[in-house]
Amino acid sequence: MNKNIWILLGVILLGFLVYQISGILLPFVLAFILAYALNPIANKMEHKMPRGVASGTLVIGVLMVAIMMVLIITPILQSQVMDFTLRIPKLVNLIWDKLKDILTYGRHNMTEQQLYQLSDSVSGTVLNVFQGLGSALMHVISGGMAVFSLVSLLLITPVVLFYLMRDWPHVSRNVKEMIPMTKRTVAENLMKEINTTLAGFIRGQASVCLILAIYYATALSVIGLEMGALVGILTGVMIFIPYVGYAIGLILSVLLGLLQGLTMTQWLCLGGVFLIGQIAESYFLTPYLVGKRVGLHPVWIIFVLLAGGMVAGFLGVLLAVPFAAVLGVLIRHLIKWYQSSDFYKGSK
């Protein structure tokens, strides 16, 4: 049997095995992502201290930051989510009142019974949607606390992270040595491009999300929007999905503003907050921190995130963007190879 067929069968088998054990991979995948992101810092620290000491210091720092975030942010988010859930019925009635004002223009074409039927249908649908949203947010937060308290994330992830960071140069060197000598230059150039793409997106986008989460949470709270911290953090976290995070934050802010009864000044400030945030993200933060060399189209990112979440849940979401980045680099090289082939040029 052709060796290429054996390689293809091996890849398929490996993918199947990974899918079967995906339930236990989260601590290892999370540790690998953190090690990849922190490796440049460990390399700089290695000039002043042993690699093991540098790795241990970074692991302790990650644990302290994670614990502080959980202890400080989670109670605030839980209280705001509960408050949001309690306000859902009032928000539904408010939306229906606004909708009913619009429907009065066409009331002469509808009977009273049809109007009430539409009212019940719209109210029920909106109520279900917002109740589902509130329940989902509460589930995510409470579930996040539960997951964070699991032994796998508290013990396994830091241990794996330490060994990955400590042995990263050794593992990287071994991988390079396994590449055939005749293919080493091509493989190293390909790996360098993949690393540039991954670093540009993962590290850069994480910085963008953090900056915007702090900005939106602070700005929305300052202008007086109730539950502004919750909306701001949610907006910043979801920014990594192109256009979706911004749209979610704006829609939630408008709905909460209607419910709260913002003044005209507050409405103008609310619009200014999102306008400044969008301009800062599009023209300053993303070009500077992510860069234009990433080469990941927004539609492609949305697709792989949805596909990854459907196939493997949260683990799939974590792996979706790295997979998309690597696949994008391979496809670009495949296209270059095809365009340089005799078949494409029409020569014999």
Secondary structure, DSSP 4 states (H G I P E B T S, - for coil): --HHHHHHHHHHHHHHHHHHTGGG-HHHHHHHHHHHHHHHHHHHHTTTS-HHHHHHHHHHHHHHHHHHHHHHHHHHHHHHHHHHHHHHHHHHHHHHHHHHHHHGGGGGGS-HHHHHHHHHHHHHHHHHHHHHHHHHHHHHHHHHHHHHHSHIIIIIHHHHHHHHHHHHHHHHHHHHHTS-GGGHHHHHHHHHHHHHHHIIIIIHHHHHHHHHHHHHHHHHHHTT-TTHHHHHHHHHHHTTSTTHHHHHHHHHHHHHHHHHT--HHHHHHHHHHHHHHHHHIIIIIIIIII-S-S---HHHHHHHHHHHHHHHHHHHHHHHHHHHHHHHHHHHHHHHHHHTSHHHHT--
